[in-house]
Amino acid sequence: MIKKIIMASVIISQLAISCSNNDDEPANEPTTTTPKEETLQEQIARISKLPYSSLTPADQKVKLEVEANEMLLQMEKTKTSGAIEAIQNLRSLLSLSPTDIFGGKNGNEAEDILKVADVYGIYTWNDAEKIWTKAPSSTDLKFVFPAKTNGKENNATFSAKSVSSDIKVELTDTYGSWSYDPINEEYVQSPTINDYYFLPTSANATLTIGGAQAATIISNAKYSNGSISPDQASYKMVLNDGYTLEISGNKKATDNTTKGSFTYNGKNLVEFTAGSTADIDGLLKEEPLAQYKGKANGLAKIMDNFIIIADMDLATEAADNATLEKTRPADLEYNNPNNNYKAYFTALNAYEKKYSEGSAANFNKNMKLILVSKKDGTKIADIIQQSEKRGADYVFKLPVWDSQYKYWSWGNDEGESFSQPYLEEIYYLRFNDKTEVEMSVYFSKDFEKLETKFNDFVKSFTDKK
C-alpha cells in the first residue's frame, strides 16, 4: 500500500497534474512557520528532522496494525458501492465489445470517454448478442448498460460532454502490415490507419442508476504551445456513496507539484502532495528519458495516523539502472549449432541476481523514504529495499540441436534441466536501532488488502487494464 501511494504520487507528478502545498503536519511536531508558508521540500526537510520513535520494533508492530486497520474499516464500505460496481461493469463490457467512438475505426476503453472531445453517439448494451448498439447523436456521448455484473436490465447510464481544445492528437488505430500477393507474386504493405481527435479543455460526466444520480466526474485542463501535457489540470469524482477523489494542479517548466485526496464522508483516507523537477514535455518524446526525469519528492498522509515522505533522484536512479542493464549477456545467434545455452542461461542467472541486488542498492541510494507517526510526531523507520529469492525456481529443459532440420528444438525431453530463481525487491523497515524487518510483517493481512481496494477503486475511473 505504501509503495503504491508514493509511486502513484510520483507518476501523477511526472504527468504534470500539479497542485499547491500540503497543509498537514505531525500533531506533536515543533514548527517555526505556518505550514502554508512552506514549500513541499521545506515540509519534507522539517519532518525528516523529527526524532525516531523510542518504541521497540515489536511494540511498533502492535501499534501499526491497530492504526492501519482504522483505514481498512473505511475502505471496507467500498464493497457495497453501487457506483463503483457500475463503473467496473462498464469497463468489462467495453473490453468485451469495444466501441467505435472514432467513427467506426477505433475500439476504446472506459477511460477514453473523458479523454476526447467532439465525439458523440448513444451506445446501448445488447446482452443477447453481447455487443453495443449505436444510435446517432450530435450532442451526447452516452452509454446505457446494466449497473451490476451479469445484470440483464440496462438501468445505468454514463454520459459525458466535453469542450474541445486546439490540441490535436494522433492515435494509431491499425498498424501497416506486409502480406503476399499471389497474383502479382510480390509482398505488399497495407497503410497504417490513424485516428485524430482533440483533447478536451473540460469534460463532465454523470452516472445514474435507476434514474438516480450515482456519481459525477468533472475534469478541466489548459494547454499551451501545442503540448499534449496540460499546464493546468483538475479532476474530481464524487460518488453518492460518500467517496470523493480529487487531483489538481499546475505545470511549470521543470517545477511540477501534485496534490490529491481520497475522502469518505469528508474524512481523509489518503492525501498526498508530490513534486518533480522533471521536464514533462521531454518525457513525452520518443528518446532516452533518463535525462528528463530530474528529482522528485512526495508527502503522503494516511488518515490521521501516518505520513510517508519521499525524496527521490529519479534521473540518477534511471542512469544507474541503465548501467546495470549494459551487463546483460548478449542473446545467442539464431539457430547457430555452436550455441551454448547452458553457459548462456548460467550467465543470465548471474546477471539477473546482480541486477536485482543492484536495483535495490540504487533504490536505497536514490530513493529516501521515511514512515512517520503523525499522531506521535516521530519517525517510525526508513523504508528500504532488499533483493530476495521468492517462490519456487522456474525449471525448464534446455534446447537440443536437430542436426537434420538445422534448428534448436525447445521442450525436448532429452534436454538438460535448468532452473532460474525468481528474484524480487522487497520493502523493509529499518528502525533506529538498525533492525530491519520486512514491511508486510508489520501490517496485518487485512491491511494488505487496502492496496487492492485502493487500486481497484482508482482504476475503475482512471487506469488502463
N, C-alpha and C positions, 0 to 999 in steps of 0.2 A: 504493500500500500504506500509506504513512504517513498519507495523508488518511483512509483507511478505518479505521485503528486508532484515530486520535484521535477521529473523529466517532462511531465505534461506542461509544467510552468515554463521550462526552457524551450520546449518545442513551440509553444504558442508565441513565446517571445521572439523566437527565430523567424516566425512568420509575420512579425511586426504588428500584431494586435496588441496595443500597448496601453499604459494607464498611469494613474497618479500613485502617490506613495501610500504605504500601509500605515494605518494609524493605531495598530495594536502593539503591545509590548508585554513582557512578562510582568505579572502583577506586583512582585516584590522587587522589581529591577530599579536601581537608582538611575535618575536621569537629570541632566542639567538643562535640557531644552525640551520644548514640547515636541511630541512625535511628528506633527505636521510640518515642522521646520526641517526635519531630517530627510536626507536623500535615502534611497534604498541602501546604498553602500554604507552610509553612516549608521543606519539601523543595524546592519549586519556586523559592522565593526564593533558597535557598542554591545550587542548581545554576545558576541564572541568573547568578550572580556569577562563575562559572568563567571563566578566560581563553579567548579564541579560539585555535584551533589555528594554529600557525605554518606549517603545510603550505600549499603553493600549491593553487589550485583543481584544477590538473592532477594533482598528487600525491594530492589527496583523492579524485579520481575512481577512480584505481587502487586505493586503499585501500578505498573504499566497495564497489566491485564484488567484491573478494576476500571481505570480511567478510559482505556481503549474501548471497553465494552459499552460505555455510555453512548459512544457513537454508533455502535452496532445496533442498539435498540432503536435509534432514529432511522437508520438505513433499512431495518427490517420492514418498515412500513412501505417500502417501495414494492414489496411483493403484492400488495393489494392495489397498486396504482393502475387504474384503467387506462389512463393516458399513455403511460409507458408501454403497457401491453399493446395498445392500438398502434403506436408508432413502430414498435418492434415487428408487429404483424405486417404493417405496410412495407417495411424493409424486406421481409421474407417474400411477400407477394411480388414485389418489384424484381427480386432476384430470380424468382420462379418464372416470371414473364416480364422481361424488360420492356419498358415503354419506349416510344419513339417521339419524344417531345421536340426533337430537332427535325421535324418534317419527314419522318419515316426512315431516317438513316441510322440514328444512334440510340443504343439501348442505355438507359440511365438508372441510377440508384436513387434512393430516397434523398440523399444529401444534395443531389444536383438540383432539387426543386428550389432551393434557396440560393443557388449559385448563378443562375442565369436570369436574364431579363427578356421581355418581349417574346415569350413563348407561351402558347395558350392551348387549351383543349380540356375536355372533361372526360376523365377515364373512369370507367366503372368495372369492377371486378366481376367476371363471369365465372362463377365457381364450377359450373358444369364442364366448361372447356378449359378451365384453369388459365385464362388469358384476360387481358384488359381490353375492353372495347372502347373506342374513342368516338366522342361526339365533338364537332367543331365548336369553337368559341373564339370570339375576338377580344374578350376581356378577362377571362379567368383561366387559371391552371388549377384543376381540381381533380382529386382522387376520391372515389366513393368505394368503400370496401368494408369487410367485417372488422369489428373492433377487437374480436378475440381470435386467437389461434384456432384454426379448424372451425371457425364460425361460418354459418351459412347466410346470415342476414347482413346485407350491406347497410349497417347502421352507423358507420363512421364516415366523416368527410374531412379531408385535409385539403385546404385551399390556400393558394398563395398569390399575392400580387406584388409586382416589383416595378421599380423605376430604373430605366437603363442609364448607364454611364456611356462615355465615348470610348471606353477601353474594349477593344475587340480582341477576342481570344480565339485561337485556332485549336481545334481538338481533332486529332486523328481518329476517324471512325473505323476505317479499314485500310490496313497497310497493303501496299502493292505486293504482288507475288508473281513468281515465274511459273509458267505451265508450258507443256509441249503441245505444239500444233501439228497433228499428224498429217494434215492436208498439205501444208507448206513445209513440213518437215523442219521446223525450227522452234526454238523457245521464244515465247513472247511474255512480256511483262504487263500485268494489269496495273492501272494507275492507283496511286494512293488517294483515298477519298477523305476529305477533311470537312468537318463541320465548323461553322463560325457562329459565335454568339457574343453578346455584350454583357460584361459584368454589371450587376445591379448596384446602384448607389443606395438603394433601400429595398428591403423585402419584408413583407408582413405575411405571416401565415397563421391560420386558425384551424384547430382540430375540434370538431364537435362529435359527440357520441350520443345517439338517440335524440338529436336535436338540441342538446345542451352543450355549451362551450366547455371543453375539457383542457385546452391548452392554447397559449398564444406564443408566437415567436416574432420578435422584431429585430432586424439587423440593419445596420447602416454602414456606409463606407464612403470615403473620399479618396480620389485618385489624382495624381499629377504626373506630368512628363511621360505619359504613355505607359507607366509602370503598372503591372498587374498586382503589385503589392500595395495595399492601401496606406495612405498617410494617416488616416484616422478610421477606426472601425469599432463597432459595438455590436454585441449580441446579447439578447435577453430572452430567456424562455421561462414562462410562468405556467405551472400546472395547477389545476383546481384541487389537486391532492395536497397542496401546501408546499411543493418544492419549487425553488427558483434557482436558475443558473444564469450568471452574468459574467461577461468578459468584455472589456472595453479598453480603449487607449489611443495613443498617437505614435506614429513612426517618425524618427528623426534620422539623419544621415547615418550615424553609427552610434546612436544612443537610444535604444529601444527598451521600453519597460512595459510590463503586462500586469494587469490585475484581474483576478477572477474570484467569484464567490459562489458557493453552493449552500443554500439555506433550506431549512424546513420550518414552516410557520414562523419565519423571522429569526430563527435560531441558527447561528452559524455552525455548519458541519465542516466545511473545508473552505479556507480562504488563502489565496496566495498572491504574491507580488514577485515578478521576475524581471530582471534587466539583462540587456545584452548590448555589446558594442559591435555586434555582427553587421556586416554590410548585407542587408537583406536582398537588395537587387542583385548583388554579386552571387548570393547563394542560389538565385533562380537561373543562373547561366549554366550552360552545359560544358563546364570545365572544372578542373580540380577545385574543390570547395574549401579546403583547409584554410586557405589564406583569408577567407571571408568570415570565418566563424567567430573570431575575436574572443572576448571574455564574456562570462555570464554570471549572474548571481540571482539568488532567489530566497524568498522567505515565505514559508507556508505555515498556516495555523490550522490545527485540527481541534475543532470545538474550542473549549476554554482550557484545554489540557496541555497541548504540545505545540511547540514551534520547531520547525526544521529550517535551518539556514544553510545555504549553499553558496560557495564562492568558487567558480569554475573557470579554468582556462581551456576553452573548447578548441581553439586553434592549435595550441601546443599538444593537447591530447591527440587530436587528429593527426598531427605530424608525427608524433611518437608511435602511434599505431600504424601509420603508413610505413615507417621504418621497419616495424616488426613484419609487416606483410612482404617486404622485399626478401625476407629469408625463406619464403615458401619454396620448396623444391619444384623445379620446372616439370611440367607434365611430360610424360613419355611420348615418344613419336608414335603416331597412329599405325597399328599393325606392323610394328618393327619386330622381327623374330628375336632380336637381341635384347629386348626389353627385360629388365629385372624388376618384376613387380614387387617381390618381397622386399628388396632393398628400397624401392620407391615408397611403399607404404610404411616401412620402418622409419624412413626419413620424414614422412608426412606425420607420423605419430609424434616424433620428436619436435617437429615444427609446431604442431598444434598445442603441445604441452608448453613450449616456450612462448607461444602467442598468448595462451590463456594466462599464464603467470605474468607475462609482460603487460597484458591488458589490465590485469588487476593492479599491478605496480603503477602503471600510467594513471589509472583512476585515482589511486591513493596520492599520487604526486600532484595531479592537476585538479582534482575534484574534492574540495574541502566541504564535507557535510557534517553538521552537528545537530543532535537531537536535544532539545531544550524543554524543561518543565516550565510552562507558562505560570502555573499556579505557585510553584516554589521559587521561581526566579533563579534557577540553577541549571547548569549544563548537565545532561544525563550522561552522554557519551558521544564520541566521534563515530561516524559511520564510515566503514572501510570495506574493501573487497578482498577476498581470498580465492585463489583458484583451487578447486577441489574436483575430485572424480565423483561423479554421481551416477547411480544406476548401474546396470549390467553393461559389459562391453558389447560392442557390435561385432559379431562374428560372421565371417563370410569366407568363401572359397576363392583363392587366387586363381586367375585365369590360366588356361592351358593352351599352348600354341598348337593349332591344327595345321600340320605341315602339308596336308593335301589341298586344303582350300585357302591356305595362307592368311589366317586370321586368328585372333585370340578368342577362345571360347570361354565366356563367363558362366558361372553357375555350374561348371563341370564338377561332378563328384570326385574326379581324380585330382582336382586342385588341392593344394595345401591350405589348411585352415589358417585364417589370420584374424586377429582381433584388434579393434580400435576402441580405446576408452572414451567415455563421454565426459568431457570436462565442462565445468560451469563456474562463472564468477559469482560467489556467494557473498551476500551482505552480512557484515559482522558489526557488533557494537564494541568499541574499545573504551573501557571505563578509565577513570582517573588513575586507578592502581595498575593500569596496563593489562588488566584482564580482558580477554577477547572472547565473546560468546556470539554464536550465530543469532541474528536478529529474530528469526522465527521462534527461537526458544523463549523469547520474552513476550510473545503475543500468542494468545490462545488461538486455537483453530477457528473459532468463531470470528475472531478479529481478522484473520487472514481472508475470510470471505468478503471483507469490505473491498478488497482490491477488485474482485469480480463484480460486486454490486455497483461500485462507483464507475468502473469502466463500462459496464453494460448500460448504465444509465446515460452516460455522456455519449456513448457510441450510438445509442438509439437516435440521436439527433445530429451528430456531427461527424463521426468517423466512418471511413470506408471499412468494409468487411475484410 
